[in-house]
Amino acid sequence: MKKRVKKKFNFFKFIIFILFIILIVFIVRYLFNVRTKNILILDNKYYTDEDIIETCGIENYPRFITLNKGKCKSKLKQLDLIEDVKIKKKFDFSLEITVKEKKLLYYIRSENKYMTSSGETYRLDNVVGIPTLINYVPENIEASFIKEFSEIDDNIISMISEIEYSKNNYDDKRFLLYMNDGNEVCITISRIELLNKYIDIVKKLNNKHGILYLDSGNYFEIKK
C-alpha cells in the first residue's frame, strides 16, 4: 500500500495570494470611486458647454464608472436643436460629448421663432449670430428659400443682419439682405449659392459700401 504524501503548507504563496486579493479589491474600489476628471464638449454652436453639462446632470463630475452614457444621450436628445449625440469614455477618466445640432437659418420676427434647415421652427433664448426675417414671405416662396439658404456656410449666415422679402415686377423670389458690414445684397432664390462667395467679392470692393446685385446680374452700386 502506497503512502500518501502530505503536501506542505506554503505560507509564502498564501501571503502572495492574500496580497493579490487585497490589491484587486483596492483597484476595484478605486475605479468605482474615481470621479470624472474632465468633460469635453465638441461641435456645439447654439448650446453652451454649461447647457449640455447641466442637461446631462453631470455638473458635479460624477463617478466615472457608474456614469450612464445612454441616460445622458437620452436627456440631450430632448433639447430642441440636438439631432444626434456621441459620448465616449476615455482612459484618462475624461468624458467626450460630441453633439450634432440642427442648423438655424433665421429668426422670424413676427412669430418670435427660429427657422431651421429642416423647416421646423422653435422658440429659443440667447441665440446670437442669426439673421432676422423682418417681413412676411409667401409659404411656397419661403419653402424654396429655406431649401437653398440651408446650403450657405454658417460663417456667411452670421454676417447677415436682416432678411427682407423684396419681390418686384420681374421676380417674385427676390430678397434683400442687410449685411453686418453695412452692405446690402439683392439675391434671388435660384442664385443664393453665390452668397458663399460674398467674402471674396467684398475683398474686391476696396472698403466701399453699397448694394451688391446678385439677383439678375453681378454688379455693385456704391452708396452716396
C-alpha contacts under 8 A as a table, 3 or more apart, distances in Angstrom:
res1	aa1	res2	aa2	distance
10	N	13	K	5.58
10	N	14	F	6.41
11	F	14	F	5.02
11	F	15	I	6.29
12	F	15	I	5.22
12	F	16	I	6.36
13	K	16	I	5.02
13	K	17	F	6.12
14	F	17	F	5.07
14	F	18	I	6.24
15	I	18	I	5.10
15	I	19	L	6.08
16	I	19	L	5.09
16	I	20	F	6.04
17	F	20	F	5.01
17	F	21	I	6.29
18	I	21	I	5.14
18	I	22	I	6.21
19	L	22	I	5.03
19	L	23	L	6.09
20	F	23	L	5.04
20	F	24	I	6.26
21	I	24	I	5.13
21	I	25	V	6.20
22	I	25	V	5.12
22	I	26	F	6.08
23	L	26	F	5.03
23	L	27	I	6.15
24	I	27	I	5.15
24	I	28	V	6.12
25	V	28	V	5.19
25	V	29	R	6.06
26	F	29	R	5.18
26	F	30	Y	6.05
27	I	30	Y	5.02
27	I	31	L	6.10
28	V	31	L	5.14
28	V	32	F	6.16
29	R	32	F	5.21
29	R	33	N	6.16
30	Y	33	N	5.18
30	Y	34	V	5.89
31	L	34	V	5.40
31	L	64	F	7.92
31	L	65	I	6.77
32	F	63	R	6.79
32	F	64	F	7.38
32	F	65	I	5.72
32	F	66	T	7.20
33	N	63	R	5.89
33	N	64	F	7.77
33	N	65	I	7.93
34	V	63	R	5.67
34	V	64	F	6.26
34	V	65	I	7.78
35	R	61	Y	6.14
35	R	62	P	5.42
35	R	63	R	4.05
35	R	64	F	5.09
35	R	93	F	7.51
36	T	39	I	7.48
36	T	61	Y	5.16
36	T	62	P	5.88
36	T	63	R	5.85
36	T	64	F	4.78
36	T	93	F	5.40
36	T	94	S	5.79
36	T	95	L	7.09
37	K	61	Y	7.19
37	K	92	D	7.60
37	K	93	F	5.51
37	K	94	S	5.31
37	K	95	L	7.98
38	N	61	Y	7.85
38	N	93	F	7.12
38	N	94	S	4.55
38	N	95	L	6.20
39	I	94	S	5.79
39	I	95	L	4.78
39	I	96	E	6.02
39	I	97	I	7.57
40	L	94	S	7.56
40	L	95	L	6.14
40	L	96	E	4.80
40	L	97	I	6.14
41	I	44	N	7.04
41	I	49	D	6.03
41	I	52	I	7.90
41	I	96	E	6.13
41	I	97	I	4.94
41	I	98	T	5.96
41	I	99	V	7.71
42	L	96	E	7.50
42	L	97	I	6.14
42	L	98	T	4.62
42	L	99	V	6.41
43	D	98	T	6.10
43	D	99	V	5.83
43	D	100	K	6.70
44	N	47	Y	5.97
44	N	48	T	6.93
44	N	49	D	7.59
44	N	98	T	7.66
44	N	99	V	6.07
44	N	100	K	7.18
44	N	101	E	6.88
45	K	48	T	7.14
45	K	101	E	7.60
46	Y	101	E	7.76
46	Y	127	V	6.35
46	Y	128	V	8.00
47	Y	51	D	5.88
47	Y	52	I	6.78
48	T	51	D	5.07
48	T	52	I	6.55
49	D	52	I	5.31
49	D	53	I	6.14
50	E	53	I	5.10
50	E	54	E	5.93
51	D	54	E	5.36
51	D	55	T	6.06
52	I	55	T	5.10
52	I	56	C	6.26
52	I	76	L	6.99
53	I	56	C	5.23
53	I	57	G	6.26
53	I	58	I	5.67
53	I	59	E	5.68
54	E	57	G	4.83
54	E	58	I	6.23
54	E	59	E	5.63
55	T	58	I	7.90
55	T	72	C	7.97
55	T	75	K	6.45
55	T	76	L	6.33
56	C	59	E	7.94
56	C	71	K	7.91
56	C	72	C	4.87
56	C	73	K	7.59
56	C	75	K	6.03
56	C	76	L	6.52
57	G	60	N	7.80
57	G	72	C	7.68
58	I	61	Y	5.30
58	I	62	P	6.06
59	E	62	P	7.87
62	P	66	T	7.92
62	P	67	L	6.61
63	R	66	T	5.73
63	R	67	L	6.15
64	F	67	L	5.34
64	F	93	F	6.39
68	N	71	K	5.43
68	N	72	C	6.36
69	K	72	C	5.11
69	K	73	K	6.09
69	K	87	I	6.47
70	G	73	K	5.11
70	G	74	S	6.13
71	K	74	S	5.11
71	K	75	K	6.33
72	C	75	K	5.26
72	C	76	L	6.38
73	K	76	L	5.21
73	K	77	K	6.27
73	K	85	V	6.08
73	K	86	K	7.49
73	K	87	I	7.41
74	S	77	K	5.27
74	S	78	Q	6.79
75	K	78	Q	5.45
75	K	79	L	7.53
76	L	79	L	5.62
76	L	82	I	6.85
76	L	85	V	7.40
77	K	80	D	7.60
77	K	82	I	5.53
77	K	83	E	6.73
77	K	84	D	6.77
77	K	85	V	7.31
78	Q	82	I	7.43
79	L	82	I	5.62
80	D	122	Y	7.35
81	L	101	E	5.30
81	L	102	K	5.06
81	L	103	K	7.94
82	I	85	V	7.52
82	I	99	V	6.85
82	I	100	K	5.98
82	I	101	E	4.57
82	I	102	K	6.18
83	E	99	V	7.64
83	E	100	K	5.47
83	E	101	E	5.45
83	E	102	K	6.07
84	D	99	V	5.92
84	D	100	K	5.07
84	D	101	E	7.23
85	V	97	I	7.06
85	V	98	T	5.77
85	V	99	V	4.59
85	V	100	K	6.27
86	K	97	I	5.87
86	K	98	T	5.11
86	K	99	V	6.47
87	I	95	L	7.19
87	I	96	E	5.67
87	I	97	I	4.61
87	I	98	T	6.37
88	K	95	L	5.91
88	K	96	E	5.09
88	K	97	I	6.60
89	K	93	F	6.85
89	K	94	S	6.18
89	K	95	L	4.92
89	K	96	E	6.50
90	K	93	F	5.58
90	K	94	S	5.30
90	K	95	L	6.19
90	K	96	E	7.52
91	F	94	S	7.13
102	K	116	T	6.57
102	K	117	S	7.18
102	K	118	S	7.92
103	K	116	T	5.45
103	K	117	S	5.52
103	K	150	S	7.73
104	L	114	Y	6.78
104	L	115	M	5.92
104	L	116	T	4.38
104	L	117	S	6.31
104	L	130	I	7.25
105	L	114	Y	7.41
105	L	115	M	5.65
105	L	116	T	5.44
105	L	117	S	6.28
105	L	130	I	6.66
105	L	131	P	7.37
105	L	146	I	7.74
105	L	149	F	7.42
105	L	150	S	6.89
105	L	157	I	7.31
106	Y	114	Y	5.80
106	Y	115	M	5.50
106	Y	116	T	7.49
106	Y	130	I	5.40
106	Y	131	P	4.93
106	Y	132	T	5.44
106	Y	133	L	6.37
107	Y	112	N	7.10
107	Y	113	K	5.86
107	Y	114	Y	4.37
107	Y	115	M	6.22
107	Y	130	I	6.64
107	Y	131	P	6.13
107	Y	132	T	4.55
107	Y	133	L	5.86
108	I	111	E	5.59
108	I	112	N	5.73
108	I	113	K	5.36
108	I	114	Y	5.90
108	I	115	M	7.05
108	I	132	T	6.01
108	I	133	L	5.02
108	I	134	I	6.93
109	R	112	N	5.14
109	R	113	K	7.13
109	R	132	T	6.44
109	R	133	L	6.09
109	R	134	I	5.83
109	R	135	N	7.71
110	S	134	I	7.45
110	S	135	N	7.44
112	N	123	R	6.61
113	K	121	T	5.87
113	K	122	Y	5.18
113	K	123	R	4.66
113	K	124	L	7.03
114	Y	121	T	5.20
114	Y	122	Y	5.21
114	Y	123	R	6.28
114	Y	124	L	7.10
115	M	119	G	6.26
115	M	120	E	5.91
115	M	121	T	4.58
115	M	122	Y	6.85
116	T	119	G	5.38
116	T	120	E	5.44
116	T	121	T	6.20
117	S	120	E	7.42
117	S	146	I	6.30
117	S	147	K	7.08
117	S	150	S	5.32
119	G	143	A	7.49
119	G	146	I	6.97
124	L	127	V	7.00
127	V	130	I	7.20
129	G	157	I	7.70
129	G	158	S	4.67
129	G	159	M	7.55
130	I	157	I	6.77
130	I	158	S	5.61
130	I	160	I	7.41
130	I	161	S	7.36
131	P	157	I	7.00
131	P	158	S	6.87
131	P	160	I	5.38
131	P	161	S	4.67
131	P	162	E	5.03
131	P	163	I	6.66
132	T	161	S	6.41
132	T	162	E	4.63
132	T	163	I	5.88
133	L	162	E	5.91
133	L	163	I	4.67
133	L	164	E	6.08
134	I	162	E	6.72
134	I	163	I	6.20
134	I	164	E	5.70
135	N	164	E	6.06
135	N	165	Y	6.49
136	Y	165	Y	7.06
137	V	141	I	6.56
137	V	142	E	5.79
137	V	165	Y	6.12
138	P	141	I	5.32
138	P	142	E	6.08
139	E	142	E	5.14
139	E	143	A	6.21
140	N	143	A	5.21
140	N	144	S	6.54
141	I	144	S	5.31
141	I	145	F	6.18
141	I	173	K	6.47
142	E	145	F	4.85
142	E	146	I	6.02
143	A	146	I	5.22
143	A	147	K	6.37
144	S	147	K	5.21
144	S	148	E	6.47
144	S	189	I	7.15
145	F	148	E	5.39
145	F	149	F	5.76
145	F	189	I	5.85
146	I	149	F	5.11
146	I	150	S	5.90
147	K	150	S	5.56
147	K	151	E	7.50
148	E	151	E	5.71
148	E	152	I	7.59
148	E	189	I	6.84
148	E	190	S	7.78
148	E	192	I	6.45
148	E	193	E	7.29
149	F	152	I	5.46
149	F	192	I	6.59
149	F	193	E	7.72
151	E	193	E	7.19
152	I	156	I	6.80
152	I	157	I	6.83
152	I	192	I	7.90
152	I	193	E	6.61
152	I	195	L	6.95
152	I	196	N	5.99
153	D	156	I	5.39
153	D	157	I	6.49
153	D	196	N	6.39
154	D	157	I	5.06
154	D	158	S	6.20
155	N	158	S	5.16
155	N	159	M	6.63
156	I	159	M	5.15
156	I	160	I	7.00
156	I	195	L	7.27
156	I	196	N	6.62
156	I	198	Y	7.52
157	I	160	I	5.44
158	S	161	S	7.62
159	M	179	M	5.86
159	M	180	N	5.51
159	M	181	D	7.56
160	I	163	I	7.57
160	I	177	L	6.64
160	I	178	Y	5.99
160	I	179	M	4.41
160	I	180	N	5.74
161	S	177	L	7.53
161	S	178	Y	5.51
161	S	179	M	5.27
161	S	180	N	5.42
162	E	177	L	5.92
162	E	178	Y	5.06
162	E	179	M	7.12
163	I	175	F	6.97
163	I	176	L	6.05
163	I	177	L	4.78
163	I	178	Y	6.42
164	E	175	F	5.66
164	E	176	L	5.10
164	E	177	L	6.30
165	Y	173	K	7.91
165	Y	174	R	6.47
165	Y	175	F	4.60
165	Y	176	L	6.37
166	S	172	D	7.82
166	S	173	K	7.88
166	S	174	R	5.44
166	S	175	F	4.84
166	S	176	L	5.92
167	K	170	Y	7.85
167	K	171	D	5.72
167	K	172	D	4.49
167	K	173	K	6.06
167	K	174	R	4.87
167	K	175	F	6.81
168	N	171	D	5.39
168	N	172	D	6.14
168	N	174	R	7.33
169	N	172	D	7.33
171	D	174	R	5.82
171	D	188	T	7.69
173	K	188	T	5.50
173	K	189	I	5.79
174	R	186	C	7.11
174	R	187	I	5.76
174	R	188	T	4.33
174	R	189	I	6.64
174	R	215	D	7.00
175	F	186	C	5.86
175	F	187	I	5.37
175	F	188	T	6.06
175	F	189	I	7.83
176	L	184	E	6.83
176	L	185	V	5.66
176	L	186	C	4.63
176	L	187	I	6.39
177	L	184	E	5.52
177	L	185	V	4.95
177	L	186	C	6.37
177	L	187	I	7.68
178	Y	182	G	7.19
178	Y	183	N	6.38
178	Y	184	E	4.67
178	Y	185	V	6.61
179	M	182	G	5.62
179	M	183	N	5.28
179	M	184	E	5.72
179	M	185	V	7.49
180	N	183	N	7.31
182	G	209	H	6.39
182	G	210	G	7.54
183	N	209	H	5.38
183	N	210	G	5.15
183	N	211	I	5.88
183	N	212	L	7.36
184	E	210	G	6.32
184	E	211	I	4.64
184	E	212	L	6.08
185	V	211	I	5.66
185	V	212	L	4.68
185	V	213	Y	5.92
185	V	214	L	6.98
186	C	211	I	7.27
186	C	212	L	6.19
186	C	213	Y	4.83
186	C	214	L	5.65
186	C	215	D	5.65
187	I	191	R	6.63
187	I	192	I	6.30
187	I	213	Y	6.72
187	I	214	L	5.05
187	I	215	D	4.19
188	T	191	R	5.54
188	T	192	I	6.28
188	T	214	L	7.36
188	T	215	D	4.74
188	T	216	S	7.77
189	I	192	I	5.28
190	S	193	E	7.87
191	R	194	L	5.85
191	R	214	L	7.28
191	R	215	D	6.75
192	I	195	L	5.77
193	E	196	N	5.88
194	L	197	K	5.51
194	L	198	Y	7.08
194	L	214	L	7.49
195	L	198	Y	5.04
196	N	199	I	7.57
197	K	200	D	5.47
197	K	201	I	6.24
198	Y	201	I	5.04
198	Y	202	V	6.10
199	I	202	V	5.21
199	I	203	K	6.35
200	D	203	K	5.31
200	D	204	K	7.02
201	I	204	K	5.56
201	I	205	L	7.05
202	V	205	L	5.22
202	V	206	N	7.68
202	V	207	N	7.70
203	K	206	N	6.46
203	K	207	N	7.60
205	L	208	K	5.53
205	L	209	H	7.80
208	K	222	I	6.83
209	H	222	I	5.82
209	H	223	K	6.06
210	G	220	F	6.86
210	G	221	E	5.44
210	G	222	I	4.23
210	G	223	K	4.42
211	I	220	F	5.75
211	I	221	E	5.10
211	I	222	I	6.50
211	I	223	K	7.13
212	L	218	N	7.41
212	L	219	Y	6.07
212	L	220	F	4.51
212	L	221	E	6.39
213	Y	216	S	7.10
213	Y	217	G	6.25
213	Y	218	N	5.66
213	Y	219	Y	5.43
213	Y	220	F	6.08
213	Y	221	E	7.82
214	L	217	G	5.36
214	L	218	N	5.03
214	L	219	Y	7.12
215	D	218	N	7.67
